Amino acid sequence: MLDAMLQVTEWHNGEKEYSPFSDIEMARRQNALRDWMGNNDVDAALLTSCHCINYYSGWLYCYFGRKYGMVIDQKNATTISAGIDGGQPWRRSFGSNITYTDWRRDNFYRAIQQLTPGAKRIGIEFDHVSLDYRAQLQDALPDVELVDVSGPSMWMRTIKSAEEIKLITEGARICDVGGWAVTGAVKAGVPEHEVAIAGTNAMIREIAKSFPFVELMDTWTWFQSGINTDGAHNPVTNRKVQSGDILSLNTFPMIFGYYTALERTLFCDYADDASLDIWEKNVKVHERGLELVKPGARCKDIATELNEMYREWDLLKYRSFGYGHSFGVLSHYYGREAAVELREDIETVLKPGMVVSMEPMVMLPEGQPGAGGYREHDILVIEEDGARNITGFPFGPEHNIIKGG
């Protein structure tokens, strides 16, 4: 048992656990941050977000109303966890770990103080720390200047290593496993949630089979039907699929904090002529987008060209979001490499090592011919001489009109 007087302690339990990433890979990430710190006169970095702590340590924390952190300086890398997590953060972290107790509300800040003695400039994630959080940090570190590390850390994450690309490619394969399970469960009269359960269960089992040790958490499926297809992130409901419905297949395995996705337009039993017309046009945009994603292309230029295709068909007014985004340490509740999104306001040039989606979507409102949301989604790895599509699931009317038996 922990002594009730302890405020910060080491609560190690067991041995370090399996990681898909080598020690060399994890050291590369931490040393890249140290190089930035050295070049910018920063004594230490305090990371607080799920995505940054996961990227630099390998451990994905469960927030649940508590604070978590990771301090990296020129010699050490230490995660900060709460006692409720036991020894799991130590087992999952590349580096050291210390635990703060619940005996006092400010013990998290005592842990930071313990790890940053003498520091004058500390990097924090401005895009993650609230006003209250920052004020509390400043109270705990009154003589420290807080500088932003969120931008530099994001740019470091945008270029994936060979080990990251290997994991992302495995994730894309498992997306397809979920996709086939979804199409196998689709038929008129089946509720959305039952179809989604089939996809999620198939992916969880495949993840479990594919790694010697892995935390099975956060994998999910969004399966939408009819009017529910109008939003890409609409939750699963108990609406029953009807013959002739437009459907959206969305499978999302989460593996060691890394997100991948498969998204497809489907129809149950048949698609009417108006729907086929919209669907086929969206497929043409998708196919052209796949051709445009390559090294040297600017994100904004890809978006601009694809906009013209929609404009020619008077569909641009129905486009609902950008054409794609970066992949890596990402989830529906944390993480976003916002500098690599295929939107009109993003100047970023695609480079080898980046991983992006192509996912055009248009949504026609209820009452119009072809009403519903149409979306295709593939994942591409940018290489020296082009882009490699790691999504295998087919798209388009010739493949995805699902005869439900």
Secondary structure, DSSP 8 states (H G I E B T S, - for coil): ---TT-SEE----S-----SS-HHHHHHHHHHHHHHHHHTT--EEEE-SHHHHHHHHS-----TT---EEEE-SS-EEEEEEGGGTTHHHHH-SSEEEEE-SSSTTHHHHHHHHH-TT-SEEEE-TTT--HHHHHHHHHHSTT-EEEE-HHHHHHHHHS--HHHHHHHHHHHHHHHHHHHHHHHH--TT-BHHHHHHHHHHHHHHHHHHHSSS----S-EEEEEEGGGGGSTT------B--TT-EEEEEEE-EETTEE--EEEEEEES---HHHHHHHHHHHHHHHHHHHH-STT-BHHHHHHHHHHHHHHTT-GGGB-S-S-BB-SB--SSS---TTSB-STT---B--TT-EEEE--EEEE-TTSTT-EEEE-BEEEEEETTEEEE---S--SHHHHEE---
